[in-house]
Amino acid sequence: MTEYVTVESTQGVLTLTLARPEKMNALTNAMYGRLADAIAGAESDPSVRAIVMRGEGGMFTSGNDLGEFAAVAAGKAGNEERHVARFLRALASSTRPVIAAVNGRAVGVGTTLLLHCDFVVLAEDALLSTPFVNLALVPEAASSLLLPARIGHVRAYEMFALGLPVSAAQALAWGIANRVVPVSDLHGEAQKVAELLASRAAGSLKLTKGLMKQGAAVAAQMDLEGAQFVERLQSPEAREAFTAFAEKRAPDFSKTAA
């Protein structure tokens, strides 16, 4: 299984499955690279008319692999190219309709990537969370721009600052998702929506999506967030957060500077 992401294409629908269920589909640098390549490649493939993103097993994704994050925070990461920014830009700029099928937990980037999807189907057991502050980090994927615009400042701030999970019903009511279905119906529903979109006029869909997106503003916000995110990863607060996670205790930020 290449880089824990399976890529399948049928009936005009490219399906990208996070396939690392033994690690709760935590995203590694290699997985980001695989996703970025697949989404970017779809732009030059006329047979791909819609993209579905989903997770294998009982969880969409637990977010970034914290082991890799901890290595960066400790200055022990290698010199390999970091693919997360490439993935987020590919997703944000994709001209194809992107459908997300989410079950179980969607943590951090697992939630923020949904803001770049055109259609979001949640299983009834879905829980969305953005615990960046809990890890002494900042939001990414232009979510500091897109989430307040989608659900309002006070709700977005609560999601970012407290990191508490939002239920599927709440996410639907707030406009993060299009619909909620039983877990057993999730992948079938996402496929049905994808095939319906794939049957529409591709040129019209492309232009409609382009008109609705704030491309320049999103790219600028990604750059700003990305710079602060890297800075925060190397901060004493982040080192304390990742050490506490490894030691299975609550972090103590009382002795770290703001």
Protein Blocks (a to p, Z undefined) as FASTA:
>chain_A
ZZhiacddeehiacddddbfknoopacfklmmmmmmmmmmmmmmmkbgbdcdddehjbfb
ecjafklmmmmmnopacfbdcfklmmmmmmmmpcbdcddddehjaehjlmmmmmmpcbdc
ddfkbccddfkkmnopacehhlmmmmmmmnojklmmmmmmnopacdfklmmmnopafbdc
dfklmmmmmmmmmmmmmmmcfklmmmmmmmmpcfklmmmmmmmmmmmmmmmmmpmklmmm
mmmmmnopacdfklpcZZ
